[in-house]
Amino acid sequence: CNATLHHFSSSRARAKSQHSTIRRSSSPPLSISINMANNQPSITIGVLALQGAFEEHQRSIESVSPSITTIQIRTPDQLSQIDGIILPGGESTAMGLIGDATTGLWEALREFVHSDNNKPTWGTCAGMILLAERCVGTSAVITKGQSLIGGVDLLVCRNYFGSQISSFEMSTPAPPLPPCSNLEGMKNEGDEVNNAPFPGVFIRAPAILTASPDVEVLGKVVAAPCRAAAVVLRELERKIEAGGEVIQIGVFGG
């Protein structure tokens, strides 16, 4: 599951029934520099490296084109060196705890994400949770609730699909063709490949329950919540029906 700002693709799940792919409708161009040696665009992408699959994201992004480099982000000052950032999959609980304990990092990330700097932000799974404005199903080990960076007007549910043993794969709508296909070494196979089924991997995956009107739906699949998530969602419905404001709600392990 992914959530994004600007032109990176992202994913969404409707409460209790379906999982969708979404992105912000506004898409300012990615700011890039030019490598004068070969006249090719040069992009530096930061990957938040507090916990999770940051190395896997680096390898994947760098395999797209030799014009793309990545750096691991662990301190606030590194944010000035990048053209965009990825918040990887992993444990949102651990990321939040480490981020809160790292002086100035969470504040700097919030400023980076919320600022009008034309620099994209991409959140994968746990990273999507961090980018959300509201979260339900927070872990029992967090006394003050899930620490969020925010930036995308979403309500997400942690572990919507269940525990690790409930992980699964299924075909999902293909993501859109990347806007940076002019980069050196970038493969563009055309619409035929882009419209083929895309393997979706759901590993303790979260779901997006609601999104603001400025989010464009790119695709969706049908999926029901696990038993624990269903309990949280019933409580969520009662709270909403009572007129309550939902920022965080529900506690179960994960």
C-alpha positions as CSV (number, residue, x, y, z in Angstrom):
1,C,0.0,0.0,0.0
2,N,1.4,3.4,-1.0
3,A,0.4,7.0,-0.3
4,T,2.0,9.9,-2.1
5,L,2.2,13.6,-2.6
6,H,2.6,15.1,-6.0
7,H,3.0,12.6,-8.9
8,F,4.0,9.4,-7.2
9,S,1.2,6.7,-7.2
10,S,-0.4,5.5,-4.0
11,S,-3.0,3.1,-2.7
12,R,-6.2,3.2,-0.8
13,A,-8.7,0.8,0.8
14,R,-12.4,1.6,1.4
15,A,-13.7,0.7,4.9
16,K,-14.5,-3.0,5.2
17,S,-14.7,-3.7,1.5
18,Q,-12.1,-2.6,-1.0
19,H,-8.6,-1.4,-1.5
20,S,-7.8,1.4,-4.0
21,T,-4.9,3.2,-5.6
22,I,-4.9,7.0,-5.3
23,R,-2.7,10.0,-5.8
24,R,-2.9,13.8,-5.4
25,S,-4.5,15.4,-8.3
26,S,-2.1,18.3,-8.4
27,S,1.2,17.3,-10.0
28,P,4.0,19.9,-10.0
29,P,7.1,18.8,-12.0
30,L,9.9,17.1,-10.2
31,S,12.8,19.4,-9.7
32,I,16.0,17.8,-11.1
33,S,19.5,18.8,-11.8
34,I,21.5,18.2,-15.0
35,N,24.7,16.2,-15.1
36,M,26.9,18.3,-17.4
37,A,29.2,15.3,-18.2
38,N,26.5,13.5,-20.2
39,N,23.7,16.1,-20.3
40,Q,21.4,13.7,-18.5
41,P,19.0,14.6,-15.7
42,S,20.4,13.7,-12.2
43,I,17.9,12.9,-9.4
44,T,18.8,12.2,-5.8
45,I,16.1,10.4,-3.8
46,G,16.2,10.0,0.0
47,V,14.9,6.9,1.7
48,L,14.0,7.2,5.4
49,A,16.3,4.7,7.0
50,L,15.1,4.3,10.6
51,Q,13.7,0.8,10.2
52,G,12.2,-1.4,7.5
53,A,12.9,-2.0,3.8
54,F,15.0,1.0,3.0
55,E,17.8,-0.9,1.3
56,E,15.3,-2.7,-0.9
57,H,13.7,0.6,-1.9
58,Q,17.2,2.0,-2.7
59,R,18.0,-1.0,-5.0
60,S,14.7,-0.8,-6.7
61,I,14.9,3.0,-7.4
62,E,18.5,2.9,-8.5
63,S,17.8,0.0,-10.9
64,V,15.4,2.3,-12.8
65,S,18.2,4.5,-14.3
66,P,21.9,5.3,-13.7
67,S,20.8,8.9,-13.5
68,I,19.1,8.2,-10.1
69,T,21.0,8.0,-6.9
70,T,19.6,7.4,-3.4
71,I,20.8,8.2,0.1
72,Q,19.6,7.0,3.5
73,I,17.9,9.7,5.6
74,R,18.5,9.6,9.3
75,T,19.1,13.2,10.3
76,P,17.3,16.5,9.5
77,D,20.2,18.1,7.6
78,Q,20.2,15.4,5.0
79,L,16.8,16.6,3.6
80,S,18.5,19.5,1.9
81,Q,20.4,17.1,-0.3
82,I,17.4,15.3,-2.0
83,D,14.9,15.9,-4.8
84,G,12.3,13.7,-3.2
85,I,11.8,11.2,-0.4
86,I,10.4,7.7,0.1
87,L,9.1,6.5,3.5
88,P,9.5,2.7,3.2
89,G,7.5,-0.3,4.4
90,G,8.3,-1.7,7.8
91,E,7.0,-1.2,11.3
92,S,5.2,2.1,11.6
93,T,5.3,1.7,15.4
94,A,9.1,1.4,15.4
95,M,9.5,4.2,12.9
96,G,7.4,6.5,15.0
97,L,9.2,5.8,18.2
98,I,12.6,6.2,16.6
99,G,11.6,9.3,14.7
100,D,10.2,11.0,17.9
101,A,13.4,10.2,19.7
102,T,15.7,11.6,16.9
103,T,16.1,15.3,17.6
104,G,14.5,17.5,15.0
105,L,13.9,14.7,12.5
106,W,10.1,14.4,12.7
107,E,9.7,18.2,12.7
108,A,12.0,18.5,9.6
109,L,10.1,15.7,7.8
110,R,6.8,17.4,8.5
111,E,8.2,20.7,7.1
112,F,9.5,18.9,4.0
113,V,6.3,17.1,3.3
114,H,4.0,20.0,4.0
115,S,6.1,22.7,2.2
116,D,5.4,23.8,-1.4
117,N,8.9,22.7,-2.6
118,N,7.9,20.6,-5.7
119,K,9.7,17.7,-4.1
120,P,7.6,14.5,-4.1
121,T,7.0,12.2,-1.2
122,W,6.2,8.5,-1.5
123,G,5.0,6.3,1.4
124,T,4.9,2.5,1.1
125,C,2.8,0.6,3.6
126,A,4.2,1.8,7.0
127,G,5.3,4.9,5.1
128,M,1.7,5.5,4.0
129,I,0.6,5.3,7.6
130,L,3.1,8.0,8.6
131,L,1.9,10.3,5.8
132,A,-1.8,10.0,6.9
133,E,-3.5,12.7,8.9
134,R,-5.5,10.1,11.0
135,C,-4.9,6.5,12.0
136,V,-7.0,3.7,13.6
137,G,-5.9,0.4,14.9
138,T,-2.8,1.8,16.7
139,S,-0.5,-0.6,18.5
140,A,-0.9,-1.4,22.2
141,V,2.8,-0.6,22.8
142,I,2.3,3.1,22.1
143,T,0.9,5.0,25.0
144,K,0.3,8.3,23.1
145,G,-0.8,6.7,19.8
146,Q,0.9,6.3,16.4
147,S,3.3,9.2,15.6
148,L,2.3,10.6,12.3
149,I,4.1,13.0,9.9
150,G,0.9,13.8,8.0
151,G,0.6,15.6,4.7
152,V,-2.0,13.5,3.0
153,D,-5.6,13.9,4.1
154,L,-6.3,10.2,4.8
155,L,-7.8,8.0,7.5
156,V,-5.8,4.7,7.6
157,C,-6.3,1.5,9.4
158,R,-3.2,-0.4,10.5
159,N,-3.1,-4.2,9.9
160,Y,-6.4,-4.1,8.0
161,F,-5.7,-7.4,6.3
162,G,-4.5,-9.3,9.4
163,S,-1.2,-10.6,10.9
164,Q,1.9,-11.8,9.2
165,I,0.4,-15.3,8.5
166,S,-2.5,-13.6,6.7
167,S,-0.2,-12.1,4.1
168,F,-1.2,-12.7,0.5
169,E,-0.6,-11.7,-3.1
170,M,-3.3,-10.8,-5.7
171,S,-3.5,-9.0,-9.1
172,T,-4.1,-5.3,-8.8
173,P,-4.5,-2.5,-11.4
174,A,-1.2,-1.6,-13.0
175,P,0.4,1.7,-11.8
176,P,0.5,4.6,-14.2
177,L,3.5,5.0,-16.5
178,P,6.2,7.1,-14.7
179,P,6.5,10.7,-15.9
180,C,10.3,10.4,-15.8
181,S,10.6,7.9,-18.7
182,N,13.1,10.2,-20.5
183,L,15.8,9.3,-18.0
184,E,18.8,7.5,-19.3
185,G,18.3,3.8,-19.2
186,M,14.6,4.1,-18.4
187,K,12.5,1.4,-20.0
188,N,9.1,2.3,-21.5
189,E,7.2,-0.7,-22.7
190,G,4.0,1.2,-23.6
191,D,0.4,0.8,-22.7
192,E,0.2,-2.9,-23.4
193,V,2.5,-3.8,-20.5
194,N,1.2,-1.0,-18.3
195,N,-2.4,-2.4,-18.6
196,A,-1.3,-6.0,-17.6
197,P,-2.2,-7.2,-14.1
198,F,0.2,-6.0,-11.5
199,P,1.2,-8.3,-8.6
200,G,0.0,-6.8,-5.4
201,V,1.7,-8.0,-2.2
202,F,-0.2,-7.5,1.1
203,I,2.0,-8.2,4.2
204,R,0.2,-7.0,7.4
205,A,-1.0,-4.3,5.1
206,P,-2.8,-1.1,6.1
207,A,-5.8,0.3,4.3
208,I,-7.0,3.8,3.6
209,L,-10.6,4.1,4.8
210,T,-11.3,7.7,3.7
211,A,-9.5,10.2,1.5
212,S,-10.2,13.9,0.7
213,P,-11.7,14.9,-2.6
214,D,-8.3,16.1,-4.0
215,V,-7.2,12.4,-4.2
216,E,-7.5,10.7,-7.6
217,V,-8.4,7.0,-7.6
218,L,-6.2,4.9,-9.9
219,G,-7.5,1.5,-9.2
220,K,-9.1,-0.8,-6.6
221,V,-9.5,-4.4,-5.5
222,V,-12.1,-6.0,-3.3
223,A,-10.8,-7.0,0.2
224,A,-12.5,-7.5,3.6
225,P,-10.9,-6.5,6.9
226,C,-9.5,-9.1,9.3
227,R,-11.4,-9.8,12.5
228,A,-9.4,-7.4,14.7
229,A,-9.7,-4.6,12.2
230,A,-13.4,-5.2,11.9
231,V,-13.8,-4.6,15.6
232,V,-11.9,-1.3,15.3
233,L,-14.0,-0.3,12.3
234,R,-17.3,-0.9,14.2
235,E,-16.0,1.3,17.0
236,L,-15.0,3.9,14.4
237,E,-18.5,3.8,13.0
238,R,-20.1,4.4,16.4
239,K,-17.8,7.3,17.1
240,I,-18.5,8.9,13.8
241,E,-22.3,8.4,14.2
242,A,-22.0,10.1,17.6
243,G,-20.4,13.1,16.0
244,G,-16.9,12.5,17.4
245,E,-13.8,13.6,15.7
246,V,-11.5,10.7,14.8
247,I,-7.7,11.2,14.9
248,Q,-6.7,7.9,16.4
249,I,-8.8,5.0,17.7
250,G,-8.5,1.3,18.5
251,V,-5.7,-0.8,20.0
252,F,-4.6,-4.2,18.9
253,G,-1.3,-6.0,18.6
254,G,0.9,-5.6,15.5
